[in-house]
Amino acid sequence: MNKKLQVFVSSTYTDLIEERQAAVQAILDAGHIPAGMELFKAGKSQMKTIRNWIDGSDVYMLILGGRYGTIEEDSGLSYTELEYNYAVSKNMPVFAVILEESFLLTKAAAKGKYKIFEKECIDHYERFKSVVESNIVKFVSNIDQIPAIIHSQMHDISTDPDYNLTGWIKSSQYADNLKQQSISALHDSLRNTLKELAYRSTAKDISTCTNAISSEIAKILEIKAILESSQRIIRLRLLERPDFIKVTTTHIMKFSYIKAHEPYFKLYLETTKQQCESFRVENLTIDSIDYTPQIQLCQDCNTSRGQFVYNVKSDFIPPDLESCDIHYVCSYECPILDFFQTHRLSYPCNHFSVSAMLENDTNDQYSILGSTFSSFSKIHFDDYKASEMHNIGMCNMNLPNWSLPGAGYAITIKRKSSDNHI
C-alpha cells in the first residue's frame, strides 16, 4: 500500500530558507508530505499549535545551522529546541541534518556573520548541538547533499518494521488494504491505534490497558446477531401465601441480523430453590410460530455459587433464521424480599427498555429499585430517582441507543419504612 508519511521540518528560519526549501522538495519527491512552521509566528499562543502539528506528523526532521533561534520566555529555551525535545519525548522517528562549519562559513561570507552564526546564546546553542549529535544525525557540506540524505532516511524509516506509522493513504487504497488484511492483522492495527490515541492523551505508555480494551472491542465486533429492539416487562404480583410473589417476565425481541447457526435464543437461569421449583415457560413464539411445547426444562444444583445455587435450562435450539421476532414469557415464585433480577445483553442492541411493576401492593408496602449499567455508555443518573414512579410501584428504565454486549440492568425490591422509604 502506498502510504505517505507526514514529515515535520524544524529549524531556525531566516538563516536556513534555502535549506528548508531543499528539504521540502526532497520530501515531496520521495512521495511524502512536508509540514513546518513557515505560516506561524513564534509566541506563546503558537506552542500548542506546534505540538499539535508534531502530534499529527509521523517523522520529525531537524535542520541545524549556526543559530539557536528565538527564545520562548517561560522555559528560556529556543522554539527549535522545544520542538526537538517534544518530538523525542513522543518516541517518534527523529533525524537531524547539521550544516558543517565550512558550509556555514560560506553562507556567512555571503550574508554576514551574525545572520548565520549565533551571537547571544552561544552556550545554549553548543549544548543543544551536543544533544542533537547524540542521536541520529547527518552532516552536510553543501545544500545539494540534503535531498539524498532525506531520501535515504525516509526509506529506512518507512521500511523499518519497528515503526507502525499511520501516514496518509487514499481512501480507496485503505478500503482495498483492509479487505486484504487478515483478522489478526486488523486486530494488531486496532491495538496499535488505541495505544497511540491513549499516548496522545496521557503521554504515557499504558499498552497493558489499551491491549485489554482492544481485545474486548475485537470480541464485540465479531458480531453474531444484532437486536433492533429488546423490551422486558416484569410483573410482580403478591400471592396469598404471606410475603411471596409471582414474577412474570415478558421479553419481546426483534433481531435485524442473525449469523448462520447462531443459537440466538438460550434458556439458562441461575436461581434459588423456590424459583427453580416453580419456574415455567408460559409462551415462546418465533415469527408467530409457537415453540412452547418444544421447551423441555431441566434443573441441576451447584452449591459453590452462594444463594443462586440452582440452574434452570433447556436444550431447545431455535430455527436457523437471518432475522426474527421473538415473544417469550416465563414465570416463577419466590419470597418477595428474595426477588432480584439482572439481565445483560448478549448482542448489540439499538433500543432497550425494561419496565417492572408491582400489581397489587394495595398498602404501599414495597419499593421497586432499579439501575442500568454499561461499560461504554453513559450512566443514567436519574434511574434511582425514577425507580418508584411516585409511589405507584413501577420502575421504567432505558439503555442508550446501540448499547453493547454486557450492558443491562438490575432490579430488586425493598420494604418501605419510615426510616428507609425513598
ABEGO torsion letter per residue (X at the ends): XBBBBBBBBBBBAAAAAAAAAAAAAAAAAAGBBBBBAAABBBEAAAAAAAAAAAAABABBBBBBBABAEBBBAAAGBBAAAAAAAAAAAAGBBBBBBBBBAAAAAAAAAAAEAAAABBAABAAAAAAAAAAAAABBBBBBABAAAAAAAAAAAAAAAAABAABBBAEBBBAAAAAAAAAABBAAAAAAAAAAAAAAAAAAAAGBBAAAAAAAAAAAAAAAABBABBBABBBBBBBBBBBABBGBBBBBBBBBBBBABBBBGBBABBBBBBBBAAAAAABBBABBBBGGBBAAAABBBBBBBBAAAEABABBBBBABBBBBBABBBBBBBBBBBBBAAABBBBBBBABBBABBBBBBBBAABAAGABBBBBBBBBAABBBBAAAAAAAAGGGAGBBBBBBBBGBBBGBEBBBBBBBBBAAABX
